[in-house]
Amino acid sequence: MHHGPVFAAPFHTPGDPAAAPYSYARSHNPTWTALEAAIAGLESGLAGGTHANGMPFRARALVFGSGMAAVAAVFGAVLRAGDVVVLPSDAYFAARVLLEQQFVPRGVTVRTAPTAVMERAGREGLFEGARLVWLETPSNPTMEVCDIRAICAAAGAAGTGDRRPLVAVDNTTATPLGQSPLELGADLSMCSDTKLMTGHGDLLLGHVAVREGALDRDGADLYDRLLAWRTQVGAVVGPMEAWLALRSLATLPLRAERSCANALAMAQFLKSRPETAEVRYPGLPSDPGYAVAKGQMRLFGPVLSFVLKNREAAEGFLSRSELVTVATSFGGIVTTAERRARWGNDSVPEGLIRLSAGCEAVEDLLEDFGRALEGLG
Ligand SMILES: *Cc1c(COP(=O)(O)O)cnc(C)c1O
């Protein structure tokens, strides 16, 4: 059990402040400490923290005011002028924009490849001379999967020692309960905890985890570098949100198990329907990403995508469904969906719907889907 949130901005710190665990709440806060310990436990993996190279490890985590604050911390702590970053062309839209608008003008070069061929692109030299390789698997919204172990091996081969690119994984769709990037060989594991991690659609939060003692190329401790970024930028989470997140994490296994089971049932149902052109869910044995996903994920996540004939059909489905809430974001206890092309940010078909399975009774949802699809083909 954890006591309530600690709201102090300055803490009582007589004498030498270096000796005090908490001095000012932009740097440290006891409620964050409890949340970070819980997240670090998840990030250490179910194998008890064994790196792909066989070495045991402990994860350390830092929480941020949003998923994007966590993304920015990785880019900001690692990238310098003259560096090359490799990014999936289908990565989360805001991460692409952040690099293009804030980091490229400061001298960073971006190389891109689609998630579905990132592994091959790595073998073929895309990672040469890169400072950071960013991955997102499964990707949002197209549900492509890439092989984290194989990509880390390709990154390792693309430069020895301190010239090796760091590999970071945006693990938002899977969460560290469903997939352990640090165990699979990645250097940084980032997650928007706004989504399935906290799951109630009522707070913004993000985190980054690294292996304890992991060093940056110049010998600086990676965790310290991320912590310095957070303190200097002030990309912090409020204590109330941190406390709500701690409560929410207690139900993560229950919520994740149910919503992932619902997602699989929905994917199977949608695939059986004549109205759907394509259904993507990494947990479907027929999915192109299934074999790789099975090798690196414990849970396949709550998100799936499917394509209806055109924009009208997709809008028709969403308006006729009585149980699906039309909303962006995902990973909540309530089933949500949206026609993704309405944002104009991703190159996806007009009829593509990204759907996030909630924790409702799946029979009700499938019956509702059936009614909403009727006659759309
Ligand atoms: C939502 C999301 C983010 C950004 O997280 P926020 O909490 O909204 O800032 C980053 N990556 C992925 C894959 C996401 O889905």
PDBQT file of the ligand as one rigid body, heavy atoms in Angstrom, charges set to zero:
ROOT
HETATM    1  C1  LIG A 401       0.187   8.412 -27.387  1.00  0.00    +0.000 C 
HETATM    2  C2  LIG A 401       1.529   7.982 -27.872  1.00  0.00    +0.000 A 
HETATM    3  C3  LIG A 401       2.676   8.740 -27.614  1.00  0.00    +0.000 A 
HETATM    4  C4  LIG A 401       2.603  10.080 -26.910  1.00  0.00    +0.000 C 
HETATM    5  O1  LIG A 401       2.106   9.983 -25.627  1.00  0.00    +0.000 OA
HETATM    6  P1  LIG A 401       1.322  11.195 -24.883  1.00  0.00    +0.000 P 
HETATM    7  O2  LIG A 401       1.134  10.623 -23.522  1.00  0.00    +0.000 OA
HETATM    8  O3  LIG A 401       0.071  11.450 -25.648  1.00  0.00    +0.000 OA
HETATM    9  O4  LIG A 401       2.233  12.371 -24.902  1.00  0.00    +0.000 OA
HETATM   10  C5  LIG A 401       3.886   8.264 -28.077  1.00  0.00    +0.000 A 
HETATM   11  N1  LIG A 401       3.981   7.115 -28.760  1.00  0.00    +0.000 NA
HETATM   12  C6  LIG A 401       2.915   6.359 -29.034  1.00  0.00    +0.000 A 
HETATM   13  C7  LIG A 401       3.073   5.098 -29.787  1.00  0.00    +0.000 C 
HETATM   14  C8  LIG A 401       1.652   6.766 -28.602  1.00  0.00    +0.000 A 
HETATM   15  O5  LIG A 401       0.585   6.036 -28.903  1.00  0.00    +0.000 OA
ENDROOT
TORSDOF 0
